[in-house]
Amino acid sequence: MSEPVKVAVGLVALAGIMGCARQAARSSLTTLAVSPAAVASDSSPGDDLSRYRSLLSDPDAGIRIAAARLLVGQGDPTAKSLLMGALRSPDAHHRIDAALALQGVADEETVHALRQAADQEQQPLARAVLKQVLERSSR
């Protein structure tokens, strides 16, 4: 395989192992460009989680957000922190993806970050998504 390798199948497979395949299928971030070593096929689910945790420090913000999106469902505090930081990204797509990934996290800190991001958002689509996610998270 060439570098970078598309690992959409790896993400969906890992999500299936962790019982969240439906969320991964709906994700707009199921394709990551990473090295082949990041998704070895002969690894255990725990090894895969470690590999995805290592992607949280990738230089590409899209890869960091995609990895965090997958890990936040497992209660990974580093992933949640990264996603809350991504709500302030200069890229509206990253802000939207981060908000959608945080949708299922309804703790007070996350709801506050979503509310602050929605109040400050200038891009109409991103503002609408943030408000919708905030509404769902506040229930």
Sequence and secondary structure as in RCSB ss.txt:
>XXXX:A:sequence
MSEPVKVAVGLVALAGIMGCARQAARSSLTTLAVSPAAVASDSSPGDDLSRYRSLLSDPDAGIRIAAARLLVGQG
DPTAKSLLMGALRSPDAHHRIDAALALQGVADEETVHALRQAADQEQQPLARAVLKQVLERSSR
>XXXX:A:secstr
  SSEE HHHHHHHHHHTT HHHHHH TT   EE GGGG TT  HHHHHHHHHHGGG S HHHHHHHHHHHHTTT
 HHHHHHHHHHTT SSHHHHHHHHHHHTT  SHHHHHHHHHHHHH  SHHHHHHHHHHHHHH  
